[in-house]
């Protein structure tokens, strides 16, 4: 049985990522203008530089099936982990 996505994923003692579902139109609004023409299933938004909480947000297409949502989450978590490792290396 496949379970729903978690609302938050902890990636260490000081780092967490919120998971938010949105429509493709909502996700496109988060993109830079040069990326707006592509289809978007997920978006990783780092908030590390702007927030002492050391967090980020992964937005996922809520119209995708549950198995596809998990696939998108795993893909976006790779980006999150890369950014966290980079940020932690500069600030901790």
C-alpha positions as CSV (number, residue, x, y, z in Angstrom):
1,X,0.0,0.0,0.0
2,X,1.3,3.4,-1.0
3,X,1.0,6.1,1.6
4,X,0.5,9.8,1.3
5,X,3.4,12.2,1.2
6,X,4.8,13.5,4.5
7,X,4.2,17.2,5.2
8,X,7.8,17.6,6.3
9,X,11.1,15.7,5.8
10,X,13.9,16.0,8.3
11,X,17.4,15.8,6.6
12,X,19.5,16.3,9.7
13,X,19.3,17.9,13.2
14,X,19.0,21.4,11.8
15,X,17.5,20.9,8.4
16,X,14.0,20.2,7.3
17,X,12.0,20.5,4.1
18,X,8.3,21.2,3.9
19,X,6.3,19.4,1.2
20,X,3.3,21.2,-0.4
21,X,1.0,20.1,-3.1
22,X,-0.1,22.6,-5.8
23,X,-1.6,22.7,-9.3
24,X,0.7,22.9,-12.3
25,X,-0.3,26.6,-12.7
26,X,0.7,27.3,-9.1
27,X,4.0,25.6,-9.6
28,X,4.7,27.5,-12.8
29,X,4.3,30.8,-10.9
30,X,7.3,29.8,-8.7
31,X,9.6,29.4,-11.7
32,X,11.9,32.0,-13.3
33,X,10.7,33.5,-16.5
34,X,13.2,31.5,-18.6
35,X,11.8,28.2,-17.2
36,X,8.1,29.0,-17.6
37,X,7.6,27.2,-20.9
38,X,8.5,23.7,-19.6
39,X,6.1,21.3,-17.9
40,X,6.6,21.3,-14.2
41,X,6.0,18.4,-11.8
42,X,7.9,19.6,-8.8
43,X,9.9,22.6,-7.6
44,X,12.6,22.9,-4.9
45,X,12.7,26.3,-3.2
46,X,15.7,26.8,-0.9
47,X,15.1,29.2,2.0
48,X,18.5,28.7,3.6
49,X,19.9,32.1,2.9
50,X,16.8,34.0,4.0
51,X,15.8,32.1,7.2
52,X,17.6,31.0,10.3
53,X,15.4,27.9,10.5
54,X,17.4,26.3,7.7
55,X,14.5,25.1,5.7
56,X,13.2,24.7,2.2
57,X,10.0,23.8,0.4
58,X,9.3,21.2,-2.2
59,X,6.2,21.9,-4.2
60,X,4.6,18.9,-6.0
61,X,2.0,18.6,-8.7
62,X,-1.2,17.6,-6.8
63,X,-2.7,16.3,-10.0
64,X,-0.1,13.6,-10.4
65,X,-0.9,10.1,-9.1
66,X,0.4,9.1,-5.7
67,X,3.3,6.9,-7.1
68,X,4.3,9.8,-9.4
69,X,4.2,12.2,-6.4
70,X,6.7,10.0,-4.5
71,X,8.9,9.9,-7.6
72,X,8.8,13.7,-7.8
73,X,9.5,14.0,-4.0
74,X,12.6,11.7,-4.3
75,X,13.9,13.8,-7.3
76,X,13.4,17.1,-5.5
77,X,15.0,15.7,-2.3
78,X,18.2,15.1,-4.3
79,X,18.3,18.8,-5.1
80,X,17.5,19.7,-1.5
81,X,20.3,17.4,-0.2
82,X,22.8,18.9,-2.6
83,X,21.9,22.5,-1.5
84,X,22.0,21.6,2.2
85,X,25.4,20.0,1.9
86,X,26.6,23.1,0.0
87,X,25.0,25.5,2.6
88,X,26.2,23.6,5.6
89,X,29.8,23.5,4.2
90,X,29.8,27.3,4.1
91,X,28.0,28.1,7.3
92,X,28.5,25.4,9.9
